[in-house]
Structure formats: structure tokens, C-alpha cells
Amino acid sequence: MAKPLIGISGNFNAENGQTLLSMAYVKAVFEAGGCPVVLPPCGADQSMMADTLDRLDALLFSGGGDFIPDYLGEDALPQISSLCLERDAYEFPLIKLALARQMPILGICRGEQLLNLAMGGTIYQDLPSQKGTPLDAHSQSAPRDEVVHEVEVDRGSLLAQILGEEAFKVNSFHHQAVKQVAEGLKAVAFSADGVVEAVESDCFKPLLGVQWHPECLTYSQPVMRKLFSWLTDEASLYRKAREVQSESISCDFHCDSPMFFDGNYDILSGGTNVRGNMDFDAQGDEKLEVVVSRVDLQKMALAGQNGVVMAAYIRQLSCDQSCMDAAVEKARWLLNGIRSRVEQYPEVAALARTPQDIINLKKEGRIAVIQSIENGYALSKDINLVDEFADMGVVYVTLCHNGNNDICDSASCQSRPEHKGLSDYGRKVIRRMNERGVMVDVSHASQMTFYDVMACSQASIIASHSSVWNLCHHDRNLKDEQIRLLAENGGVMGICFYSGFLAEGREATIKDIVAHIKYVCDIVGVNHVGIGSDFDGGGGVRGCNDASELFCLTR
């Protein structure tokens, strides 16, 4: 296998127009098994940066001068020096693009501070004047391969795992340092005077920044070589994950982004809505909270995602005719809204209905958007609505939501069933859906409904966004017997990313998603499990919180 390509940011001398980089960085990467690629600061052209990142497997942001205060949102202190406009103008957008792509990043000295700033943190412009730290404590006069002060590392951190040590000495050449740690990072190493000496991702991503210069210590302190080995290993994993995605079809079975149509949602770049328009139980100030969408075409493209099912979610209300008529109209409005938004960007996406549609769109470099209805309440009591919605391109209907309807009983009402599974009308709906090639979705359905559907349907069924009951005892999740029966009939379940369906009594993370996927693979095989993120409908956990982070699952 070819060595992974590691981009290393270079410094810049404006007086003579030279890009500069210590050979220590190059040697450290090369000796760790990577192929170093020096990146000169060459403007802020984002298309050029994207082309550059397409060819790289990881980034190393090197040390250098101070940051221009404009990038800090602060007035300059008199102590700052060695400013480089060209470098700041290049590195800030570059690292943000790399972060959006989930690329492995190692930041060294200035690079650690850059990582923190790019993710929303702050730095000290000058440690002596702002923190009271003596300058000589962090700006040594001794040679660069000598160590001068001790660092303590948090037990259990990625850094401690990489180095195998929790206390060691380092070199030090800085007067700026991390101040407020950015959201998404955590400080994991400190000097005796409390200066942050290392940060890493708190979302299980390959992000690491160290304040010292390990590239100068690979011979005097051989343990520091492990940092560069970690980077090259992560770069190889990143490359492999990208290759897997290029050879595969990746599709999210379920998201609720149409719930943002009441706001300013743009399918290309996302948007916002007010929580009260989406969460009908929200009260007081929470009802007015602005919520940011988690799915759009740009995020999907960053993750290498080929398709997404956008659900027209219909809230369960009473079963009187006026409410059901309103539900039908809402479904029509949402489905037409999906179509019109996709048609705005024909070069990026198109509607799809069949697997071959998705394959063809992938070959064209476009994303497939698939329509569904969440809650058969939208079918009212009129069986002909199945035909209408099928003609509109709906590929599946989730039979119910958080309440019983005229079709079936819901998992949220297990203790108070209305039909003891499917109703007579529900059986007619299943047969008509089978005839029209509309898949039956049993997510949200009660256990009795599940077994009735399995007995009634002549076609395979899906559970578009459900998780495993044995790993999280929630009525929404499927038990092993249900998972096996689903698979025996050629069905598929998409693991839901809602925290309460993944873990009990604690915050779920991306590791729980992986555990649920692996569990299903182990009992019925890989062909019967996918993902149904439920993004924009409550889904999202630390490490996989929007469509751009779906790549983290592949990695």
C-alpha cells in the first residue's frame, strides 16, 4: 500500500517570498511511514484548498509566529510579534475545511492553538502579561532537542494512550497558549503552572494538538515518535475509509429535515427553525429556541453520503375528519416541498425511488433524495391515498408515530392498544402498499403491530429508524426475535441515533451506534442493518451529530 500523504503547513517569509519549514517535521513524518507534503501559504481560494485536501490523508500544522489579532477578535497586545498575514489567511480556512471532512489533524505549538481557535476557542496573546507566567518558563534558550519542564497527562486520554506515559518532560518555545478550550475539544495535558499543553477531540475524532515541539525530540526523547506514528496510522485509516465509501453506496434511511420547511431551510446549505415549530411539547423559552438543521447536501457530500430518505413527518392528533384532512394536506405540502427544493439544485441532487436510481446518481456525482411519510395518519381513512402518495414518489410509509391511529397501535401505547396490532383498515393499507411497491415501515409500531405486519405483508418490510432492545430496553427498539424475523423475510433495520434508544441512564455516543450496528450484524448479518439517523427529528450523539459526521462511522 502507498504511504499516506501528510500535508505539513509551511511558514512564510514575506521579505524574500520564501516558504520555510524545519526539516525536523519532514523527517519525523517520513520516519513514521508517511509521505510529507509541504503546503505553502498560497491564498484563500477554497476550491484550490478543496482540491489539495482531496489528495491528502492527514494534516500537520506546524509551529511558527503569533496570530494576527483580527483573527482572535481582540486588540493587539504590544508583546505580539512575528506576524504573517499570508499564513493566517491560508491556514484558518484550510483547517476548517479539513475539520468538516473529518481529516486527521496534528497541531504542534502554533498548530495546537490554531486547532483550538478554528473550533471556537481562545488563546492568550501573551502568557507573561495575561496569565502571569514567567517568559523563560515557556521560551527556553537551551537547544531545541533538550527538555526543560514537565507535563502531566490525563489518565485515559488519547494522548496518554499514544505515548504510554502520564508524565514526561518537553521542550518549550512559545509565549501564546490555549486559554478557553473550544467545544469539541478537551484539555488533556498541563504544565505545573497550569498552561494547557495538549488538547484532543472529546468526540472520538483524530484531532490532537500539543504545545511543545515533538519533531525536535524524536532522537533525544524517542517516545515522541509515537505522535507521528499515530498520525500516519490515522491517515492510512482515513484513506481506507474514503476508498470504502467510493466503492459503496451509503444512504441514511430516515431524517426529518422537512420539519425545517417552516423556517429558512435550504436543502443545499441547511437552515434554522424555531423549536416550537418542531417540538410540540416545548414550553416557555425553550419553545423560542432557534435550532440548526443537521442535514443538507453540502454536509452529505463532505461525508461521502450518496442518499437520504427525507420523511414528511405528520404529528398524531385526533382521528376526527377535519384533523385527518389537515394531516393529508400537510403531507402533500411537505412532499411537494422536498421535490421543489431538490429541483433547485439539479447539478447536485435528484429525487430517487429505486436502488438503480441511487446507483446512477452516484455515477453522476449527484446525491439521491428519497421521499417517505412518517405516520400513516396521513392516509386518513382513504385507501386511495396510498396510490396518490406512491405516484408522488413515496418509497415507504411509517405506519404510526407516537400514538395509535386508524391503521395500527404504536409502541408508545403498548399498555393501551386500540386494535391489538393492525386494524382491518391497516391490513387493507398493507395490501395496497404491497401492490404499489411502497415499503412498510414498522419503526414506532407496537410489538403486536409488528407481528401482524409480518403475517400480512407479501413483501419485505423495514424498520427505518429503530435500535436494539437488548442493548437499550426501550419500547421503540426491536427484540432479537423481531430482528431475526425481519431478516428472514428479507427486511432491513436502520439503527436510530436518538440517544434514548441507544443507551440507558447516560449520554449515548458514536460508540453506541457502532455497538448496535455490530449487534445486528452478529445475529443476522450485514445485509440486514443500515442507518436511520433520525437527524433533525431528535437523532444525533457525540461523535455523530450531523450528516457531515456520518463519515466517522465508516472510519
C-alpha positions in Angstrom: 0.0 0.0 0.0 1.2 3.5 -0.9 2.4 5.7 2.0 -0.3 8.1 3.3 0.2 11.7 2.2 0.6 14.1 5.2 0.3 17.8 4.4 2.6 19.9 6.6 1.8 23.7 6.7 4.8 25.8 5.9 5.9 29.2 7.4 6.3 32.2 5.1 9.0 34.9 4.9 7.3 37.9 3.3 10.6 39.8 2.8 12.1 37.2 0.4 8.9 35.4 -0.6 10.1 32.0 0.7 8.1 29.2 2.2 10.1 27.8 5.2 9.8 24.6 7.1 12.2 22.8 9.5 13.4 19.5 8.2 12.6 18.0 11.6 8.9 17.9 10.6 9.6 16.2 7.3 12.0 13.6 8.9 9.5 12.9 11.7 6.7 12.2 9.3 8.9 10.2 6.8 10.4 8.0 9.6 6.9 7.3 10.9 5.9 5.9 7.5 4.2 8.9 6.0 4.9 10.8 2.8 5.4 14.5 3.8 3.9 17.2 1.5 4.8 20.8 2.3 1.9 23.2 2.0 2.9 26.8 1.2 0.5 29.5 2.3 -0.9 30.4 -1.1 -4.1 32.4 -0.7 -7.6 31.7 0.5 -9.0 30.1 -2.7 -11.4 27.5 -1.2 -11.7 25.5 -4.4 -7.9 25.1 -4.6 -7.8 24.1 -0.9 -10.5 21.5 -1.5 -8.5 20.1 -4.4 -5.5 19.9 -2.2 -7.4 18.1 0.6 -8.8 15.7 -1.9 -5.2 14.4 -2.4 -4.2 14.3 1.2 -4.8 11.8 4.0 -3.9 14.0 7.1 -2.6 17.4 8.1 0.2 18.5 10.4 0.0 22.2 11.3 3.5 23.3 12.3 4.8 25.9 14.7 5.6 29.5 13.9 4.8 33.1 14.7 2.0 34.8 16.6 -1.6 35.1 15.3 -2.8 38.4 13.8 -5.2 39.8 16.5 -8.0 40.3 13.9 -8.4 36.5 13.8 -8.7 36.5 17.6 -11.4 39.2 17.6 -9.1 41.2 20.0 -7.0 44.3 20.1 -3.3 43.6 19.7 -1.0 43.5 22.7 2.4 45.1 22.4 4.1 41.8 23.1 3.0 40.1 19.9 5.5 39.6 17.1 6.4 37.5 14.0 3.0 38.1 12.4 2.3 36.6 9.0 -0.9 37.6 7.2 -0.4 35.2 4.4 -0.1 32.2 6.7 -3.2 33.1 8.8 -5.2 33.8 5.7 -4.4 30.3 4.4 -4.4 28.2 7.5 -7.7 29.2 9.1 -9.9 28.3 6.1 -7.7 25.2 5.4 -8.1 23.7 8.8 -11.9 24.5 8.9 -12.3 22.6 5.6 -10.2 19.7 7.0 -12.3 19.6 10.1 -15.5 19.5 8.1 -14.1 16.5 6.2 -13.2 14.7 9.5 -9.5 14.5 8.4 -6.8 13.5 11.0 -5.0 16.6 12.3 -1.9 17.0 14.5 -1.2 20.6 15.6 2.2 21.4 17.0 2.8 24.6 19.1 1.1 27.3 17.0 -0.7 24.4 15.3 -2.3 23.4 18.6 -3.5 27.0 19.1 -4.8 27.1 15.5 -6.9 24.0 16.1 -8.4 25.5 19.2 -9.1 28.8 17.5 -10.6 27.3 14.4 -13.1 25.3 16.6 -14.2 28.4 18.5 -11.7 28.5 21.5 -9.5 31.4 22.6 -5.8 31.8 23.3 -3.6 34.0 25.5 -1.9 36.6 23.2 0.9 36.7 25.8 1.3 34.4 28.8 3.5 36.7 30.9 1.2 39.7 30.8 -2.1 37.9 30.7 -1.5 34.9 32.9 1.5 36.0 34.9 3.6 33.1 33.7 7.3 33.9 33.5 8.5 34.1 29.9 11.5 31.9 30.5 9.2 29.1 31.8 7.9 28.5 28.2 10.5 30.0 26.0 13.8 28.2 26.5 17.2 29.3 25.5 18.5 25.7 25.6 18.8 23.7 22.3 15.6 22.5 20.7 16.3 18.8 21.4 16.6 19.4 25.2 13.6 19.2 27.6 13.0 21.8 30.2 9.8 21.3 32.1 7.4 18.5 33.0 3.9 17.9 31.6 1.2 15.8 33.2 -1.3 14.0 31.0 -4.8 12.9 32.0 -5.2 9.2 32.5 -7.4 7.7 29.9 -6.8 10.4 27.3 -5.9 9.6 23.7 -2.5 11.3 24.3 -1.8 9.0 27.3 -2.8 6.0 25.2 -0.5 7.1 22.4 2.6 7.8 24.5 2.0 5.2 27.2 3.1 7.8 29.8 1.3 10.2 32.0 4.2 12.4 33.0 7.3 13.4 31.0 9.4 16.4 30.1 9.2 18.5 27.0 10.8 21.4 25.2 9.1 24.8 25.1 9.2 27.8 22.6 6.1 29.9 23.0 4.5 32.9 24.7 1.0 32.3 23.4 -1.2 29.3 24.6 -4.7 27.9 24.7 -7.0 29.9 27.0 -10.6 28.8 26.7 -10.8 25.3 25.2 -13.1 25.0 22.2 -16.3 23.0 22.2 -15.5 19.6 20.7 -12.0 19.6 22.3 -10.7 18.9 25.8 -7.5 19.9 27.5 -5.6 16.7 28.5 -2.1 17.9 29.5 -0.8 20.7 31.7 2.4 22.2 32.9 3.0 22.8 36.6 1.9 26.5 36.2 -1.5 25.4 34.6 -0.7 26.1 31.0 -2.6 23.8 28.6 0.0 21.6 27.0 -2.3 19.4 24.8 -5.8 19.3 23.5 -7.7 16.4 21.8 -11.2 15.7 20.5 -13.9 14.8 23.0 -15.9 13.3 20.2 -13.7 10.4 19.3 -12.2 12.2 16.3 -8.5 12.0 15.2 -7.7 15.5 16.4 -4.7 16.2 18.6 -2.7 19.3 19.5 0.5 19.6 21.6 2.1 22.8 22.8 5.7 21.5 22.7 7.8 20.5 19.6 8.0 16.7 19.4 9.6 16.8 16.0 12.8 18.1 17.7 12.7 15.3 20.3 12.4 12.2 18.2 16.0 11.2 19.0 16.6 12.7 22.5 13.1 11.5 23.6 12.2 8.6 21.3 8.7 8.3 22.8 7.7 11.4 20.8 8.0 9.4 17.6 4.7 7.8 18.7 2.8 11.0 17.9 3.9 10.8 14.3 3.2 7.1 14.1 -0.3 7.9 15.4 -0.8 10.5 12.7 0.3 8.2 9.9 -1.8 5.3 11.2 -4.9 7.6 11.3 -4.0 8.9 7.8 -4.0 5.3 6.5 -7.3 4.7 8.2 -8.8 7.9 6.7 -7.6 6.8 3.2 -9.1 3.3 3.6 -12.4 4.8 4.8 -12.6 7.0 1.8 -11.9 4.1 -0.5 -14.6 2.1 1.1 -17.1 4.9 0.6 -16.1 5.4 -3.0 -16.8 1.7 -3.7 -20.0 1.5 -1.7 -23.5 3.1 -1.6 -24.2 4.9 1.6 -27.8 6.0 2.4 -29.5 7.3 5.5 -32.9 5.6 5.8 -34.5 8.4 7.8 -34.2 12.1 8.6 -36.7 14.7 9.5 -35.3 17.8 7.7 -38.7 18.7 6.2 -39.6 19.8 9.7 -37.4 22.8 8.9 -39.6 23.8 6.0 -41.4 26.2 8.3 -38.1 28.0 8.8 -35.5 29.1 6.3 -34.3 25.7 5.3 -32.2 25.4 2.1 -31.5 21.8 1.0 -28.0 22.7 -0.2 -26.8 24.6 2.9 -29.3 23.9 5.7 -31.1 26.4 7.8 -32.9 27.1 11.1 -36.3 26.8 12.7 -37.9 27.7 16.0 -38.1 24.7 18.3 -41.8 25.4 19.0 -42.5 24.6 15.3 -40.8 21.2 15.6 -41.1 20.0 19.2 -44.7 20.3 20.1 -44.0 19.6 23.8 -41.6 22.6 24.1 -42.7 25.2 26.7 -41.6 28.7 27.6 -38.2 30.0 26.5 -37.4 26.5 25.0 -40.3 27.0 22.5 -38.5 30.0 21.1 -35.0 28.4 20.9 -33.5 28.5 17.4 -32.5 25.1 16.1 -29.9 24.5 13.4 -30.6 21.7 10.8 -28.2 18.7 10.8 -28.8 17.5 7.2 -28.1 19.3 3.9 -26.5 18.4 0.6 -23.2 20.0 1.5 -22.8 18.1 4.7 -23.8 14.9 2.9 -21.2 15.5 0.2 -18.5 16.0 2.9 -19.3 12.7 4.4 -19.4 10.9 1.0 -23.1 10.1 1.6 -24.9 9.0 -1.6 -28.5 9.2 -0.5 -31.0 10.2 2.2 -34.6 9.5 2.9 -36.4 12.7 3.9 -39.6 12.0 5.8 -42.8 14.0 5.7 -43.5 13.8 9.4 -47.1 14.1 10.4 -48.0 14.8 14.0 -50.6 12.4 15.5 -53.7 14.3 16.5 -57.3 13.1 17.0 -59.0 10.9 14.4 -61.8 13.3 13.5 -62.2 14.1 9.8 -61.1 17.7 10.0 -57.8 16.8 11.7 -57.1 13.9 9.3 -57.9 16.2 6.3 -55.3 18.7 7.6 -52.8 15.8 8.0 -53.3 14.8 4.4 -52.7 18.4 3.2 -49.6 18.7 5.4 -48.2 15.5 3.8 -48.8 16.9 0.3 -47.2 20.2 1.3 -44.1 18.6 2.7 -43.6 16.1 -0.2 -44.0 19.0 -2.7 -41.5 20.9 -0.6 -39.0 18.1 -0.8 -39.4 18.0 -4.6 -39.2 21.7 -5.2 -36.1 22.1 -3.0 -34.3 19.3 -4.8 -35.2 20.7 -8.2 -33.4 23.9 -7.2 -30.0 22.1 -7.4 -30.2 19.6 -10.3 -26.4 19.6 -10.6 -26.1 18.4 -7.0 -29.1 16.1 -6.3 -32.2 14.5 -7.8 -35.2 12.6 -6.5 -34.8 8.8 -6.5 -37.1 5.9 -5.9 -35.2 2.7 -6.8 -31.8 1.3 -5.9 -30.8 1.7 -9.5 -31.7 5.4 -9.3 -29.3 5.8 -6.4 -26.5 3.9 -8.3 -27.0 6.0 -11.4 -26.9 9.3 -9.4 -23.7 8.2 -7.6 -22.1 7.6 -11.0 -23.1 11.1 -12.0 -21.7 12.6 -8.8 -25.2 13.5 -7.5 -27.0 12.8 -4.3 -30.2 10.8 -4.2 -33.1 12.3 -2.2 -35.9 9.8 -1.4 -39.3 10.7 -0.1 -41.2 8.9 2.7 -44.1 9.6 5.1 -43.7 9.2 8.8 -47.1 8.3 10.3 -49.9 6.6 8.4 -52.2 9.1 9.9 -51.6 10.9 6.6 -53.5 8.1 4.9 -56.6 9.2 6.8 -59.3 6.5 6.1 -58.9 6.7 2.4 -57.1 3.7 0.8 -56.7 5.7 -2.4 -54.2 8.0 -0.7 -51.7 5.1 -0.9 -51.9 5.4 -4.7 -51.7 9.2 -4.6 -48.6 9.2 -2.4 -47.0 6.4 -4.4 -47.5 8.5 -7.6 -45.7 11.4 -5.8 -42.7 9.2 -5.3 -43.1 8.0 -1.7 -41.0 4.8 -1.1 -42.1 3.9 2.4 -44.7 4.9 5.0 -44.0 4.6 8.7 -47.3 3.1 9.8 -47.6 5.2 13.0 -45.8 7.6 15.3 -46.2 8.3 19.0 -49.8 7.3 19.2 -52.3 4.8 17.9 -54.1 5.7 14.6 -56.7 4.1 12.4 -54.0 1.7 10.9 -52.3 0.3 13.9 -51.1 0.5 17.5 -48.0 2.5 18.4 -45.0 1.3 20.6 -45.7 4.4 22.8 -49.1 2.9 23.6 -48.2 -0.7 24.3 -50.1 -0.7 27.5 -53.3 0.7 25.9 -53.7 -0.8 22.5 -56.7 0.2 20.4 -56.6 -2.5 17.7 -54.3 -5.1 19.3 -52.0 -4.7 16.3 -53.2 -3.9 12.9 -56.8 -2.8 12.3 -58.9 -4.1 9.4 -58.2 -0.9 7.6 -54.5 -1.4 8.4 -54.5 -4.7 6.6 -56.0 -3.1 3.6 -53.3 -0.5 3.7 -50.6 -3.1 3.8 -52.0 -5.0 0.8 -52.3 -1.8 -1.2 -48.8 -0.7 -0.3 -47.5 -4.1 -1.4 -49.4 -3.7 -4.7 -47.9 -0.3 -5.3 -44.3 -1.1 -4.3 -44.4 1.2 -1.2 -42.4 -0.3 1.6 -44.0 -0.9 5.0 -42.0 0.7 7.9 -42.6 -0.7 11.4 -40.5 1.8 13.3 -42.7 3.2 16.1 -45.1 0.3 15.8 -46.1 -1.9 18.8 -44.9 -5.5 19.1 -48.4 -6.7 18.2 -48.4 -4.5 15.2 -45.0 -5.8 14.1 -46.1 -9.4 14.2 -49.4 -8.6 12.4 -47.5 -6.8 9.7 -45.1 -9.7 9.2 -48.1 -12.0 8.8 -50.0 -9.7 6.5 -47.3 -8.3 4.2 -46.4 -10.1 1.0 -43.2 -8.0 0.6 -40.2 -7.4 2.8 -40.6 -4.8 5.5 -38.2 -2.3 7.0 -37.7 -0.7 10.4 -36.3 2.6 9.1 -35.1 4.1 12.4 -35.0 1.6 15.3 -32.4 0.2 17.6 -31.7 -2.9 19.6 -33.8 -3.7 22.7 -31.1 -6.0 24.2 -28.7 -3.0 24.3 -31.3 -0.4 25.4 -34.6 -1.5 26.9 -36.9 0.9 25.2 -40.3 0.0 23.7 -39.2 1.6 20.4 -36.4 -0.9 20.0 -36.6 -4.3 18.4 -36.0 -7.5 20.3 -33.8 -10.3 18.9 -36.8 -12.4 17.7 -38.1 -9.4 15.8 -34.7 -8.7 14.2 -34.4 -12.3 13.1 -37.9 -12.4 11.7 -37.3 -9.2 9.9 -34.1 -10.6 8.3 -35.7 -13.9 7.5 -38.2 -12.0 5.4 -35.5 -10.0 3.6 -36.0 -6.9 5.6 -33.6 -4.3 6.9 -33.4 -2.1 10.0 -31.7 1.2 10.3 -30.1 2.0 13.6 -31.6 5.2 15.1 -29.2 7.8 16.5 -31.6 9.1 19.2 -29.6 8.9 22.5 -32.5 7.4 24.5 -32.8 4.5 22.1 -29.1 3.7 22.2 -28.2 3.8 25.9 -29.9 3.7 29.3 -29.2 6.2 32.1 -26.3 8.0 30.3 -25.4 10.0 27.2 -25.0 7.9 24.2 -22.1 8.4 21.8 -21.0 7.2 18.4 -19.6 4.1 20.1 -23.1 3.1 21.0 -24.2 3.4 17.4 -21.4 1.1 16.4 -22.3 -1.4 19.1 -25.9 -1.5 17.9 -24.8 -2.0 14.2 -22.4 -4.7 15.3 -25.0 -6.5 17.4 -27.4 -6.8 14.4 -24.5 -7.9 12.1 -23.6 -10.6 14.6 -27.1 -12.1 14.8 -28.5 -11.7 11.3 -25.6 -10.5 9.1 -24.5 -7.2 7.5 -27.2 -7.3 4.8 -29.9 -6.5 7.2 -28.7 -3.4 9.0 -28.2 0.2 8.0 -28.6 3.6 9.5 -31.7 5.7 10.1 -30.2 8.7 11.8 -33.4 10.5 12.7 -31.3 13.7 12.3 -33.5 16.8 12.6 -36.0 14.7 14.5 -34.1 14.1 17.7 -31.2 11.9 16.4 -27.6 12.8 16.9 -25.0 11.9 19.5 -21.5 13.0 20.4 -19.2 11.9 17.6 -22.0 11.6 15.0 -24.2 14.7 15.4 -25.0 15.7 11.8 -24.7 14.4 8.3 -21.1 15.5 7.8 -20.1 13.3 10.7 -21.5 10.1 9.2 -18.0 9.6 7.8 -16.9 9.0 11.4 -19.0 5.8 11.4 -17.1 4.5 8.3 -13.8 5.4 9.9 
